[in-house]
Amino acid sequence: MADLRLTSPAFDTGEDLPKRYFADDEDVSPPLAWEGVPPDARELIILCEDTDHEEGVFTHWVVFGIPPSVTSLPEGLGRTTIVTEPTELYQGLNEMGESGYSGPQHEERPHRLFFRLWALDAELEELPPGASAEEVREAAEGHVIASAELVGIAR
């Protein structure tokens, strides 16, 4: 079985995040794609976090309830807690207290945005749409069977 792998047609890991994904530009979520989901996966989760933020870890995006048969998310997923296209899935609250993606700000020093994909061996049925990153992490604890990450640089 291949290892879980997360990519984006918009940027490669370690490359600059295109400006359209910044809060002061179009502020749309980047497209993501993955492969190598374990056959026993029951749910996928995506977290996007800036670990170089001056206030500590800053959560830009929380997506959960992704069926393991789904292999990508389109650009511009929107800001609703319940997404119905390409399939039904849920978005949690970002650090701004909003559903959906909230891009980084342009700052003088570069920041790394970690897009992390987790494959779980259980469905997180108790989590409501709009859950926080902390709630998603706690619910996923002990259920992560594979993970992958993609790093975009915000300048």
C-alpha positions in Angstrom: 0.0 0.0 0.0 1.2 3.5 -0.9 1.8 6.0 1.9 -0.8 8.8 2.3 0.3 11.8 0.2 -1.2 15.4 0.2 -0.6 17.7 -2.8 -2.0 20.9 -4.4 -2.1 21.8 -8.0 -1.6 25.4 -6.8 1.8 25.0 -5.1 4.3 22.4 -4.0 5.5 21.8 -0.5 8.0 24.4 0.6 6.9 26.8 -2.2 5.2 30.2 -1.7 1.5 30.1 -1.2 -0.1 32.0 -4.2 -1.4 35.4 -3.3 -5.0 34.6 -4.1 -5.1 32.4 -0.9 -4.2 35.4 1.3 -6.7 37.2 3.5 -6.0 40.6 1.8 -6.4 39.1 -1.7 -9.2 36.7 -2.8 -9.0 34.7 0.5 -10.2 31.5 -1.1 -9.1 28.0 0.1 -6.5 26.3 -2.1 -7.3 23.1 -4.0 -6.0 20.0 -2.4 -5.6 16.4 -3.6 -4.5 13.2 -1.9 -3.8 9.5 -2.6 -2.8 6.5 -0.6 -5.8 6.5 1.8 -5.6 3.3 3.9 -8.4 0.8 3.1 -9.6 0.8 6.7 -10.0 4.6 6.9 -13.5 5.8 7.9 -13.0 9.5 7.8 -10.5 12.2 6.7 -9.7 15.5 8.4 -7.7 18.5 7.1 -6.3 21.1 9.4 -4.3 24.2 8.1 -2.2 25.9 10.8 0.5 28.5 10.9 3.0 27.4 13.5 5.1 30.5 13.1 2.4 33.0 14.2 3.5 35.5 16.8 0.7 34.3 19.1 1.4 30.6 18.8 -0.4 28.1 16.5 -3.0 29.9 14.4 -5.7 27.7 12.8 -6.6 28.8 9.3 -8.9 26.0 8.3 -10.6 22.9 9.8 -12.4 20.4 7.5 -13.8 17.1 8.8 -16.3 14.4 8.0 -14.6 13.9 4.6 -15.5 10.4 3.3 -12.4 8.3 2.5 -13.6 7.8 -1.1 -13.1 11.5 -1.7 -9.6 12.3 -3.2 -9.6 16.1 -3.5 -11.2 19.4 -2.5 -11.7 22.2 -5.0 -10.5 25.7 -4.7 -12.8 28.1 -2.9 -14.7 25.6 -0.7 -16.7 28.5 0.8 -17.5 29.6 4.4 -20.4 27.3 5.3 -20.2 24.8 8.1 -21.9 22.1 6.0 -20.5 21.7 2.5 -22.5 19.6 0.0 -20.2 19.7 -3.1 -18.2 17.7 -4.0 -19.7 15.7 -1.2 -21.1 16.4 2.2 -18.5 17.3 4.7 -18.1 19.8 7.5 -15.9 22.9 8.2 -15.0 23.9 11.7 -14.1 27.3 13.1 -10.8 28.9 12.3 -8.9 31.2 14.6 -11.1 34.1 13.5 -14.1 32.3 14.8 -15.5 31.7 11.3 -16.4 28.6 9.3 -14.2 27.8 6.4 -10.8 29.0 5.3 -9.2 32.3 6.4 -6.0 33.0 4.6 -2.8 34.4 6.1 -1.9 38.1 6.2 1.1 39.4 4.3 3.8 40.0 6.9 7.5 40.9 6.8 8.7 37.6 7.9 7.7 34.3 6.2 5.3 31.9 7.9 4.8 28.2 7.2 1.2 27.1 6.7 0.9 23.4 7.4 -1.9 21.6 5.6 -2.3 18.3 7.4 -4.4 15.4 6.3 -5.4 12.7 8.8 -7.0 9.4 8.0 -9.0 8.0 10.9 -10.2 4.5 11.7 -13.5 5.9 13.0 -16.1 8.5 12.1 -16.3 11.4 14.4 -20.1 11.4 14.6 -20.3 13.3 17.9 -18.7 16.4 16.3 -21.1 19.1 15.2 -20.5 21.2 12.1 -18.5 24.3 13.2 -16.4 22.4 15.8 -13.1 24.0 16.8 -9.7 22.7 15.8 -9.2 21.6 19.5 -12.5 19.7 19.5 -11.5 17.9 16.2 -8.1 17.1 17.6 -9.5 15.7 20.8 -12.1 13.6 19.0 -9.5 12.2 16.6 -7.0 11.3 19.3 -6.3 7.6 19.2 -7.9 7.2 15.7 -5.3 8.6 13.4 -4.0 5.7 11.2 -2.1 7.7 8.6 -1.2 11.4 8.0 0.4 13.6 5.4 1.3 17.3 5.2 1.9 20.0 2.6 3.7 23.2 3.6 3.0 26.5 1.9 5.1 29.5 2.7 3.3 32.8 3.3 5.4 35.9 2.5 
